[in-house]
Structure formats: C-alpha cells, structure tokens
Amino acid sequence: PLPEPPLPATDTIIPITSQSELIEEGQEMHHCIASHLKSVVDGKFAVYRMMAPERLTIEVLVMGGGQLVLREVRGKYNRLPSDASNAIIEAWFSEGSLKFETRTQRQ
C-alpha cells in the first residue's frame, strides 16, 4: 500500500492506493506516472485518477508543514485537461487542501 492520500475521494476523483494501481495507471494512460513510484511510496506525491468528465491522472505534491501543490494533470498520452475538468479539479483541490492544512496544523 501507499501512504494515505491527503485529499478525499469524490465520485469521480479516486486516489491511487497501491503500487500496482500506479503502474497500471501509467500503462492505461500511456504516460510516465509510474516513474514517480519511489516519490509516491516516500509520501512526496499523491496520485489520483479522474473518471469524468474525462479520464485524467492528477499528481499532488505533498510538502512539509501541511502544504499541498497541484503539480500536474494529464490525460492519455499526456494530453492536457479540458477547461471543464480543470475547474472541477481546482475546486476539489482548493477545498481538500484547506481541510488538509487545517488538520495538519492541529497535530
């Protein structure tokens, strides 16, 4: 298993929670996300798959002090996401990262 993902899942954005899922994601999407396996295992990155409105891979950088950075979003063959998908991802990320930062500050 991989470290617990920092942001919650939604109906369409699902965390990748195992090494085999990460490798399968790279194979299915025909991009290099699996090359980040060590960084994901080390907790430096978290990876999510978006199922709708289009199929995408989302990479989140986990920094010290409870800060998250939306690092990269790519579709199959590294295609860029649509504006509609970007809006959904940005709303999900903003809401989730605020909760994550608040949670880590309490610890």
C-alpha positions in Angstrom: 0.0 0.0 0.0 0.9 3.6 -0.5 0.7 6.4 2.2 -2.8 7.6 2.9 -3.8 10.2 0.3 -4.0 13.7 1.6 -7.2 14.7 -0.2 -10.5 12.8 0.0 -12.0 10.9 -2.9 -15.1 12.1 -4.8 -17.5 10.3 -7.0 -15.2 11.0 -10.0 -11.7 11.6 -8.4 -10.3 8.5 -6.8 -6.9 8.1 -5.0 -4.4 5.5 -6.3 -3.6 3.5 -3.2 -1.2 0.7 -4.3 2.0 0.4 -6.3 0.2 -1.9 -8.7 -2.5 0.6 -9.3 0.1 3.3 -10.0 1.9 1.1 -12.6 -1.5 0.2 -14.2 -2.4 3.9 -14.4 0.8 4.7 -16.3 0.2 1.7 -18.7 -3.5 2.6 -19.2 -2.8 6.3 -19.7 0.4 5.9 -21.7 2.4 8.4 -19.7 5.2 8.2 -17.1 3.4 8.5 -13.8 4.8 5.1 -12.7 8.3 6.6 -12.9 7.3 8.6 -9.8 6.7 5.4 -7.8 9.6 6.0 -5.3 8.4 9.5 -4.6 4.8 8.3 -4.1 6.0 5.5 -1.8 8.0 8.1 0.2 4.9 10.3 0.6 6.3 13.1 -1.5 3.5 12.8 -4.1 -0.1 11.5 -4.1 -1.8 10.4 -7.3 -5.5 10.4 -8.2 -7.4 9.2 -11.2 -10.3 11.3 -12.6 -13.0 9.3 -14.2 -15.4 12.0 -15.5 -16.0 14.3 -17.3 -12.8 12.9 -18.8 -10.2 10.3 -17.9 -7.2 12.1 -16.3 -4.3 11.5 -13.9 -3.8 14.1 -11.1 -0.5 14.4 -9.2 -0.3 16.3 -5.9 3.0 17.3 -4.3 3.0 16.9 -0.5 5.3 19.5 1.1 6.3 19.9 4.7 4.1 21.9 7.0 0.9 20.6 5.6 1.1 22.3 2.3 -0.1 20.7 -0.9 0.6 21.7 -4.5 -1.4 20.6 -7.5 1.6 19.5 -9.6 0.3 18.1 -12.8 -2.8 16.9 -14.5 -2.6 14.8 -17.7 -4.8 12.7 -19.9 -3.9 9.8 -22.1 -0.6 10.3 -23.9 0.0 13.5 -21.7 -3.0 15.3 -23.2 -3.9 18.5 -21.4 -7.2 18.6 -19.5 -10.3 20.5 -20.7 -11.3 23.7 -19.0 -14.3 22.0 -17.5 -12.1 19.3 -15.9 -9.7 21.9 -14.7 -12.5 23.8 -13.0 -13.7 20.6 -11.2 -10.1 19.7 -10.2 -9.3 23.2 -8.9 -12.5 23.3 -6.7 -11.8 19.8 -5.3 -8.1 20.7 -4.7 -8.9 24.0 -3.0 -11.5 22.6 -0.7 -9.5 19.5 0.2 -6.1 21.3 0.7 -7.7 23.8 3.1 -9.1 20.9 5.2 -5.7 19.1 5.0 -3.7 22.2 6.1 -6.1 22.8 9.0 -5.8 19.1 10.0 -2.0 19.1 9.9 -1.8 22.4 11.9 -3.8 20.9 14.7 -1.4 18.0 15.1 
